[in-house]
Amino acid sequence: MPNPPWFVRARLKTRQLMLMIAIEEHGNIHRAAESLNMSQPAASKLLKDLEDLIGVPLFERLPRGMRPTWYGESMIRHARIALASLGEAGAEIEALKAGHAGKVAIGAIAGPAMTLLPPALARLDQAHPDLRVSVVVESSDVLLEQLTQNRIDLMVGRLFARHDKRNLQYEPIAEEDVCAIARPGHPLLSRRKPGLSELAKLPWVVPPEGSVLRHRFELMFQNAGLQAPRQVTGTAALVLLPRLLQDSDHLAVVPVDVARHYAAHGMVKIVPVELSCRMDSFGFITRTDWLLSPGARTVLATLKTAARKVYPSPTRGARKD
């Protein structure tokens, strides 16, 4: 008969996991004990028992407080994952008891949020009316952080070289073209095919500094021997674009899916010019160190089915630079 796991032999308690996290957050065992409604002697004993069983010190005892050791940092990281998983289990059970099929949080960047999610969510509503789904629309950087923190179950976004890809599963869907948009009646729309030199002289609404699209937008002009537009307004809030363009002669650079959405509602016009600053492919991103709930697996399968119709020629590879 195989030996039981170490945490079974050590009789690891959830209170010990909670105590480690509380000590890290408060930096003091007295305040940590108070936050868990236990006495300091009881907290000290819990911690000592755990350290004795593991055989390593989890915290440095400093003159004014406590600080995790390397062993402690490792234990705390896994303690957060374990407690979060138990919390998810409780939420799933409560949802099932209440007659719901579960709760799933999806993260998505703006383009697929406007094209992929609507048909997928409509299909989910019909096939699984008791499944509660929430959607977060943000940049890939923000969504990856939320995925790591278990605040979302899965996401549709991008991975770049700077991202830590350990414990992540990426399945590319499609590449994302970008275009220029303007308010209806903008003088540039009367031109047959404006040149890049003319676009460089105009004011623009662009993504914020540090973003990939902003960098590639500026590089597009530089590669053509032109100076990038000087009069720019930087924002990641795509919902503001129609209003920002309405009372000015600014142009904006956006994903084609976003542009078509606003153009279909008569809020903007797509400028008849081809921009060379393309975006990398985007895809489904999930964690390999975290099991998806049955509801999340259902959502992911539905998204993949919808993606085959929305993007009939999916990208098989993704640039990471």
Phi, psi and chi 1 to 4 in degrees:
 res  aa     phi    psi   chi1   chi2   chi3   chi4
   1 MET       -  126.5 -178.5  175.7  179.1      -
   2 PRO   -66.9  151.5   23.9  -33.5      -      -
   3 ASN   -65.5  141.9  -70.0  -30.5      -      -
   4 PRO   -67.2  158.4   24.1  -33.3      -      -
   5 PRO   -56.7  157.4  -21.5   31.6      -      -
   6 TRP   -59.3  -35.6   73.1  -92.1      -      -
   7 PHE   -71.9  -22.9   51.8   84.5      -      -
   8 VAL   -75.2  -44.3  174.8      -      -      -
   9 ARG   -62.8  -34.8  -61.3 -165.1  -56.6  -88.5
  10 ALA   -83.4   -4.3      -      -      -      -
  11 ARG    51.5   49.3  -62.7 -179.2 -179.4  177.6
  12 LEU   -61.3  134.1 -172.7   65.7      -      -
  13 LYS  -110.0  147.0  -56.2  177.5  179.2   68.5
  14 THR   -62.5  -30.0   54.4      -      -      -
  15 ARG   -63.6  -32.3  -65.5  -79.4  -81.0  179.0
  16 GLN   -69.1  -38.9  -72.2  170.0  -40.7      -
  17 LEU   -63.5  -45.5  -57.8 -178.3      -      -
  18 MET   -63.5  -37.1  -64.3  167.9   65.8      -
  19 LEU   -66.0  -43.6  177.6   60.8      -      -
  20 MET   -58.1  -45.4  -74.5 -169.2  -61.8      -
  21 ILE   -63.9  -41.9  -64.8  170.5      -      -
  22 ALA   -64.8  -39.7      -      -      -      -
  23 ILE   -64.6  -41.3  -65.9  173.8      -      -
  24 GLU   -62.7  -41.6 -177.9 -163.6   36.0      -
  25 GLU   -70.7  -37.7  -68.9  176.9  -12.6      -
  26 HIS   -95.6  -21.2  -65.7  -79.3      -      -
  27 GLY    69.2   14.4      -      -      -      -
  28 ASN  -156.6  129.4  179.8  -68.0      -      -
  29 ILE   -70.9  -27.1 -164.1  166.4      -      -
  30 HIS   -66.0  -49.1  175.8   70.5      -      -
  31 ARG   -68.9  -34.2  -69.7 -166.7  -64.9  -89.4
  32 ALA   -62.3  -43.9      -      -      -      -
  33 ALA   -62.0  -42.9      -      -      -      -
  34 GLU   -60.4  -40.9  -75.9 -176.0  -18.3      -
  35 SER   -66.0  -23.8   70.6      -      -      -
  36 LEU  -102.6    9.5  -63.0  175.1      -      -
  37 ASN    56.0   45.7  -64.8  -44.0      -      -
  38 MET  -133.2  162.1   66.4  171.0   68.5      -
  39 SER   -77.1  157.4   66.6      -      -      -
  40 GLN   -64.1  -41.4 -178.6  172.3  -23.3      -
  41 PRO   -58.9  -39.7  -27.1   36.3      -      -
  42 ALA   -65.2  -40.5      -      -      -      -
  43 ALA   -65.7  -43.1      -      -      -      -
  44 SER   -60.6  -40.3  -62.4      -      -      -
  45 LYS   -66.9  -42.7 -174.8  176.7 -173.4  -51.9
  46 LEU   -57.6  -45.8  -91.3 -179.4      -      -
  47 LEU   -67.1  -43.7  178.8   59.5      -      -
  48 LYS   -62.9  -42.4 -176.1  178.1 -176.2  -55.0
  49 ASP   -59.2  -41.8  -71.3  -14.2      -      -
  50 LEU   -66.8  -45.2 -179.2   58.2      -      -
  51 GLU   -63.7  -38.7  -70.7  179.7  -37.5      -
  52 ASP   -64.7  -40.9  -71.5  -15.3      -      -
  53 LEU   -69.0  -39.3  -71.4  165.1      -      -
  54 ILE   -78.8  -33.5  -63.2  177.5      -      -
  55 GLY    89.7   15.9      -      -      -      -
  56 VAL  -141.3  153.0  -66.3      -      -      -
  57 PRO   -76.8  131.7   27.8  -33.7      -      -
  58 LEU   -94.4  -22.0  -62.0  175.2      -      -
  59 PHE  -137.4  145.8  -70.7   88.7      -      -
  60 GLU   -86.0  132.1  -67.0 -179.2   58.7      -
  61 ARG   -88.8  108.3  -83.6   67.0  172.4  177.2
  62 LEU   -99.4  163.1  -55.0  173.6      -      -
  63 PRO   -54.4  -34.4  -26.5   35.1      -      -
  64 ARG  -132.3   76.9  -57.8 -178.6   66.2  176.9
  65 GLY   116.8 -165.7      -      -      -      -
  66 MET  -138.9  149.1  -59.5  173.8   69.2      -
  67 ARG  -136.4  135.6 -179.6  173.5   60.3 -161.1
  68 PRO   -62.9  140.4  -18.5   30.6      -      -
  69 THR   -79.8 -180.0   63.2      -      -      -
  70 TRP   -61.6  -38.0  -76.6   -3.0      -      -
  71 TYR   -63.0  -42.4  -54.9  112.4      -      -
  72 GLY   -64.3  -41.9      -      -      -      -
  73 GLU   -60.7  -40.6  -71.2  178.8   -2.0      -
  74 SER   -64.7  -46.1  178.1      -      -      -
  75 MET   -63.7  -40.9  -81.3  -65.4  -62.9      -
  76 ILE   -64.5  -41.9  -71.0  167.2      -      -
  77 ARG   -59.9  -45.3  178.3  165.3   56.8   87.3
  78 HIS   -73.4  -29.5  -72.3  -74.4      -      -
  79 ALA   -64.0  -41.0      -      -      -      -
  80 ARG   -61.9  -42.7  -69.4 -174.9 -174.5  -83.1
  81 ILE   -63.9  -44.9  -66.4  172.5      -      -
  82 ALA   -63.1  -44.8      -      -      -      -
  83 LEU   -68.9  -37.1  -68.3  174.6      -      -
  84 ALA   -63.8  -39.8      -      -      -      -
  85 SER   -64.3  -41.6 -178.2      -      -      -
  86 LEU   -64.2  -38.0  -70.3  172.9      -      -
  87 GLY   -63.1  -41.1      -      -      -      -
  88 GLU   -63.5  -39.7  -71.9  -69.8  -34.6      -
  89 ALA   -60.9  -44.0      -      -      -      -
  90 GLY   -63.1  -41.3      -      -      -      -
  91 ALA   -64.4  -40.7      -      -      -      -
  92 GLU   -63.4  -43.8  -81.5 -173.4   39.2      -
  93 ILE   -62.9  -44.1  -69.3  170.9      -      -
  94 GLU   -62.7  -39.6  -71.5  -58.7  -43.7      -
  95 ALA   -64.6  -41.3      -      -      -      -
  96 LEU   -66.0  -39.7  -67.8  170.0      -      -
  97 LYS   -63.7  -32.7  -74.3  165.4   61.0  178.2
  98 ALA   -83.7    1.2      -      -      -      -
  99 GLY    92.5    7.2      -      -      -      -
 100 HIS   -96.5  155.4  -59.7  -67.1      -      -
 101 ALA   -86.5   -2.1      -      -      -      -
 102 GLY   128.6  174.5      -      -      -      -
 103 LYS  -127.2  131.4 -178.1  178.2  179.3 -178.3
 104 VAL  -132.9  133.2 -178.5      -      -      -
 105 ALA  -109.6  125.1      -      -      -      -
 106 ILE  -109.4  138.2  -51.0  170.5      -      -
 107 GLY  -110.2  143.1      -      -      -      -
 108 ALA  -151.9  145.9      -      -      -      -
 109 ILE   -76.7  168.2   54.6  176.7      -      -
 110 ALA   -61.1  -45.6      -      -      -      -
 111 GLY   -57.6  -61.9      -      -      -      -
 112 PRO   -65.1  -23.3   16.8  -29.1      -      -
 113 ALA   -62.2  -30.5      -      -      -      -
 114 MET   -90.4  -22.3  -69.6 -176.7  172.1      -
 115 THR  -112.8  -42.2   54.8      -      -      -
 116 LEU   -85.5  -43.4  173.3   60.1      -      -
 117 LEU   -66.7  -43.2  -96.9   56.6      -      -
 118 PRO   -55.4  -50.5  -29.4   38.3      -      -
 119 PRO   -67.4  -34.0   21.9  -33.1      -      -
 120 ALA   -67.4  -42.4      -      -      -      -
 121 LEU   -67.8  -35.5  -66.4  176.1      -      -
 122 ALA   -64.1  -40.2      -      -      -      -
 123 ARG   -67.2  -38.9 -177.7  167.4 -179.0  169.9
 124 LEU   -64.3  -40.1  -77.7  168.2      -      -
 125 ASP   -59.9  -38.5  -77.5  -18.6      -      -
 126 GLN   -75.5  -45.1  -68.2  179.9  -11.7      -
 127 ALA   -84.1  -29.2      -      -      -      -
 128 HIS  -138.2   70.5  -54.1  -82.4      -      -
 129 PRO   -63.5  -20.9   22.9  -34.2      -      -
 130 ASP   -90.7   -0.2  -67.7  -30.3      -      -
 131 LEU   -85.8  121.0 -172.3   62.0      -      -
 132 ARG   -93.4  118.7  -67.1  177.1  -67.3  174.4
 133 VAL  -119.0  133.6  178.7      -      -      -
 134 SER  -119.0  151.9   60.2      -      -      -
 135 VAL  -126.9  134.4  176.6      -      -      -
 136 VAL  -117.7  125.1  177.6      -      -      -
 137 VAL  -108.4  115.3 -179.2      -      -      -
 138 GLU  -153.0  179.8  -88.0  -71.1    0.4      -
 139 SER   -72.8  162.7   67.4      -      -      -
 140 SER   -61.3  -38.4  -68.2      -      -      -
 141 ASP   -59.8  -46.4  -73.4  -28.2      -      -
 142 VAL   -65.8  -43.1  172.4      -      -      -
 143 LEU   -65.6  -38.6  -66.3  176.0      -      -
 144 LEU   -63.5  -37.8  -76.6  167.2      -      -
 145 GLU   -64.8  -42.2 -177.1   66.8   20.4      -
 146 GLN   -67.1  -34.8  -66.4 -172.6   -3.2      -
 147 LEU   -64.6  -42.4 -174.4   66.6      -      -
 148 THR   -63.2  -34.8  -58.7      -      -      -
 149 GLN   -87.6    6.4  -62.9  172.2   -8.4      -
 150 ASN    63.9   23.1  -61.1  -45.3      -      -
 151 ARG   -84.2  -20.5  -66.9  167.7   60.5 -172.8
 152 ILE  -130.4  155.6   57.5  175.5      -      -
 153 ASP   -89.3  -33.2  -63.2  -73.2      -      -
 154 LEU  -158.1  165.6   55.5  100.0      -      -
 155 MET  -146.0  160.0   60.9  174.8  -83.2      -
 156 VAL  -116.9  108.6 -177.3      -      -      -
 157 GLY  -166.1 -158.6      -      -      -      -
 158 ARG  -118.6  155.3  -62.7 -174.3  180.0   87.0
 159 LEU  -119.6  132.7  -78.0  178.9      -      -
 160 PHE  -118.2  173.6  -64.8  109.1      -      -
 161 ALA   -59.1  -32.2      -      -      -      -
 162 ARG   -73.1  -15.2   65.6  177.7 -179.2  -87.9
 163 HIS   -81.7  142.4  -65.8  139.1      -      -
 164 ASP   -78.5  111.4 -175.5   -6.6      -      -
 165 LYS   -93.2   -0.2  -59.0  169.9 -175.1   64.0
 166 ARG   -62.8  140.2  -68.3  173.5  -61.6  176.5
 167 ASN    66.9   20.6  -57.1  -36.0      -      -
 168 LEU  -123.2  139.1  -68.7  178.3      -      -
 169 GLN  -110.7  124.3  173.1   69.3   37.0      -
 170 TYR  -120.4  127.9  175.4   78.2      -      -
 171 GLU  -125.1  105.2 -177.4  178.9  -21.7      -
 172 PRO   -63.2  147.4   22.4  -31.8      -      -
 173 ILE  -112.9  -58.5  -58.0  172.9      -      -
 174 ALA  -162.9  164.3      -      -      -      -
 175 GLU   -88.6  163.5  -72.3 -171.8  -13.7      -
 176 GLU  -124.3  112.6 -170.6  170.4   43.5      -
 177 ASP   -78.0  156.4  -68.8  -31.4      -      -
 178 VAL  -122.5  161.8  -61.7      -      -      -
 179 CYS  -151.2  174.1   65.0      -      -      -
 180 ALA  -103.0  141.8      -      -      -      -
 181 ILE  -127.1  158.6   57.3  173.7      -      -
 182 ALA  -148.6  167.8      -      -      -      -
 183 ARG   -69.1  151.1   63.7  172.6  174.0   82.6
 184 PRO   -58.0  134.7  -25.6   35.6      -      -
 185 GLY    89.9    2.8      -      -      -      -
 186 HIS   -61.4  136.1 -169.3  -69.8      -      -
 187 PRO   -55.3  -30.9  -23.7   32.2      -      -
 188 LEU   -66.7  -24.8 -167.9   67.3      -      -
 189 LEU   -68.2  -19.2  -64.8  172.5      -      -
 190 SER   -80.6  -12.9   60.8      -      -      -
 191 ARG   -78.9  143.6  -62.8  -72.6  -56.2  -87.0
 192 ARG   -67.1  -51.3 -162.6  164.2 -161.2 -179.3
 193 LYS  -152.5   91.5 -167.0  173.1 -177.9 -177.9
 194 PRO   -60.9  145.7  -15.7   28.0      -      -
 195 GLY   -88.7  163.8      -      -      -      -
 196 LEU   -64.0  -33.8 -157.9   58.7      -      -
 197 SER   -64.2  -34.8   58.9      -      -      -
 198 GLU   -71.7  -37.9 -171.8  172.3   -1.4      -
 199 LEU   -65.5  -32.0  -62.1 -179.8      -      -
 200 ALA   -65.7  -23.5      -      -      -      -
 201 LYS   -87.8   -9.0  -59.9  173.5 -175.5  176.3
 202 LEU   -93.6  157.9  -65.3  173.9      -      -
 203 PRO   -77.3  147.1   27.4  -33.7      -      -
 204 TRP  -133.3  151.8  -75.7   79.8      -      -
 205 VAL  -104.9  120.8  179.2      -      -      -
 206 VAL  -130.9  166.1  -64.5      -      -      -
 207 PRO   -62.6  161.2  -22.2   33.6      -      -
 208 PRO   -66.2  160.5   21.6  -30.9      -      -
 209 GLU   -60.1  142.5  -70.6 -173.3   12.2      -
 210 GLY    95.7  -15.7      -      -      -      -
 211 SER   -80.0  154.8   66.1      -      -      -
 212 VAL   -64.3  -44.7  174.6      -      -      -
 213 LEU   -65.4  -37.8 -178.1   53.1      -      -
 214 ARG   -61.5  -44.2  173.5   72.1  170.4  -91.7
 215 HIS   -62.1  -44.8  170.5   69.7      -      -
 216 ARG   -72.6  -30.4  -68.1 -179.7 -179.4  173.1
 217 PHE   -62.4  -47.8  173.1   77.8      -      -
 218 GLU   -68.0  -37.8  -65.7  172.9  -12.8      -
 219 LEU   -64.8  -30.8 -159.8   60.9      -      -
 220 MET   -59.6  -42.2  174.3  179.3   65.8      -
 221 PHE   -73.1  -42.7  -68.1   95.5      -      -
 222 GLN   -61.8  -39.4  -66.0  169.5    9.6      -
 223 ASN   -66.8  -21.7  -72.3  -18.8      -      -
 224 ALA   -93.3    8.2      -      -      -      -
 225 GLY    76.7   20.1      -      -      -      -
 226 LEU  -113.1  158.2  -59.7  168.6      -      -
 227 GLN   -84.6  134.9 -171.9  173.6   49.8      -
 228 ALA   -61.8  150.3      -      -      -      -
 229 PRO   -50.8  135.4  -26.9   35.2      -      -
 230 ARG   -89.2  -36.0  -72.7 -174.1  172.2 -176.3
 231 GLN   -89.5   94.6 -170.7  177.2  -14.0      -
 232 VAL  -130.9  150.4  -63.4      -      -      -
 233 THR  -118.2  120.3  -59.2      -      -      -
 234 GLY   -96.8  129.2      -      -      -      -
 235 THR  -158.7  147.9  179.4      -      -      -
 236 ALA  -101.9   -1.3      -      -      -      -
 237 ALA   -85.6   88.2      -      -      -      -
 238 LEU   -62.5  -26.7  -64.6  178.1      -      -
 239 VAL   -64.9  -21.1   69.7      -      -      -
 240 LEU   -84.2  -14.9  -65.0  177.4      -      -
 241 LEU   -55.3  -51.5  -76.0 -179.3      -      -
 242 PRO   -55.6  -39.2  -25.7   36.4      -      -
 243 ARG   -71.2  -37.7 -171.7   67.3 -176.9   87.0
 244 LEU   -65.7  -34.3  -69.3  174.1      -      -
 245 LEU   -82.5  -23.8  -59.7 -179.8      -      -
 246 GLN   -58.1  -41.8 -178.7  178.4  -26.2      -
 247 ASP  -107.7   23.0  -60.1  -39.1      -      -
 248 SER  -148.3  175.5   74.1      -      -      -
 249 ASP  -102.3   22.8  -76.4  -21.9      -      -
 250 HIS   -66.9  150.9  -80.8   68.8      -      -
 251 LEU  -106.0  165.8  -56.3  178.9      -      -
 252 ALA  -138.6  144.3      -      -      -      -
 253 VAL  -104.5  123.4   56.1      -      -      -
 254 VAL  -144.4  161.9  -64.0      -      -      -
 255 PRO   -60.1  146.4  -24.6   34.6      -      -
 256 VAL   -58.5  -39.0  168.4      -      -      -
 257 ASP   -61.3  -38.7  -72.2  -20.6      -      -
 258 VAL   -67.0  -43.8  174.5      -      -      -
 259 ALA   -61.3  -43.4      -      -      -      -
 260 ARG   -65.4  -35.3  -71.9  172.1  177.3  164.4
 261 HIS   -62.5  -49.4  171.6   79.1      -      -
 262 TYR   -69.1  -36.6  -72.7  137.9      -      -
 263 ALA   -66.2  -36.5      -      -      -      -
 264 ALA   -63.9  -25.8      -      -      -      -
 265 HIS   -96.7    9.4  -70.2   81.8      -      -
 266 GLY    73.3   14.5      -      -      -      -
 267 MET   -86.3  -27.8  -66.5 -176.2  -79.0      -
 268 VAL  -142.9  170.4  -56.3      -      -      -
 269 LYS  -122.8  145.6  -67.2  -74.4 -172.6 -179.8
 270 ILE   -85.5  126.1  -63.5  176.8      -      -
 271 VAL   -73.4  130.3  179.3      -      -      -
 272 PRO   -75.8   68.4   29.9  -35.3      -      -
 273 VAL  -145.0  139.6   60.6      -      -      -
 274 GLU   -91.6  124.8 -175.6  176.0  -16.6      -
 275 LEU   -99.5  139.2  -57.8 -178.5      -      -
 276 SER   -91.1   -3.0   61.1      -      -      -
 277 CYS   -86.0   79.9   50.5      -      -      -
 278 ARG   -80.5  158.6  -61.5 -174.3   70.6 -177.8
 279 MET   -97.7  159.3  -70.7  -61.5  -66.8      -
 280 ASP   -70.0  166.9  -64.5  -85.5      -      -
 281 SER   -65.6  154.0   67.9      -      -      -
 282 PHE  -118.7  163.8   59.4   88.5      -      -
 283 GLY  -165.3 -175.3      -      -      -      -
 284 PHE   -80.3  133.5  -60.4  114.6      -      -
 285 ILE  -127.4  124.9  -56.8  176.2      -      -
 286 THR  -133.4  169.4   54.3      -      -      -
 287 ARG   -95.8  137.3  -72.1  174.7   52.9  177.8
 288 THR   -85.8  -15.3   57.1      -      -      -
 289 ASP   -99.7   17.9   61.1  -18.5      -      -
 290 TRP  -144.9  124.6 -173.0  -93.0      -      -
 291 LEU   -79.7  130.7  -66.7  176.4      -      -
 292 LEU   -71.4  142.6  -70.3  175.7      -      -
 293 SER   -70.2  163.5   67.4      -      -      -
 294 PRO   -55.3  -39.5  -27.0   35.6      -      -
 295 GLY   -64.6  -42.2      -      -      -      -
 296 ALA   -65.8  -37.3      -      -      -      -
 297 ARG   -64.2  -37.8  -69.2 -161.5  -60.6  -90.0
 298 THR   -64.5  -43.0  -63.1      -      -      -
 299 VAL   -63.2  -45.0  169.0      -      -      -
 300 LEU   -62.7  -42.3 -177.6   57.5      -      -
 301 ALA   -62.8  -39.3      -      -      -      -
 302 THR   -67.5  -40.1  -56.0      -      -      -
 303 LEU   -62.9  -40.2  -74.4  170.3      -      -
 304 LYS   -66.1  -39.4  -71.5 -178.5  177.3 -178.6
 305 THR   -63.2  -44.4  -60.7      -      -      -
 306 ALA   -65.3  -37.1      -      -      -      -
 307 ALA   -62.8  -34.8      -      -      -      -
 308 ARG   -65.8  -24.7  -73.3 -167.2  -72.3  -90.2
 309 LYS   -90.4  -39.8  -64.6 -179.1  178.7  179.7
 310 VAL   -72.3  -39.6  175.3      -      -      -
 311 TYR  -120.9   83.5  -49.1  104.3      -      -
 312 PRO   -63.6  -21.0   20.8  -31.8      -      -
 313 SER  -121.0   77.0  -59.8      -      -      -
 314 PRO   -63.3  147.0   25.0  -33.4      -      -
 315 THR   -72.7  135.4  -61.0      -      -      -
 316 ARG   -96.7  -10.2  -64.1  -56.5  177.3 -170.7
 317 GLY  -142.2  160.7      -      -      -      -
 318 ALA  -133.1  136.1      -      -      -      -
 319 ARG   -76.4  141.6  -65.3 -173.2  -26.7 -143.6
 320 LYS  -115.9    7.7  -62.3  -67.0 -170.5  -62.5
 321 ASP   -99.6      -   54.6    1.0      -      -
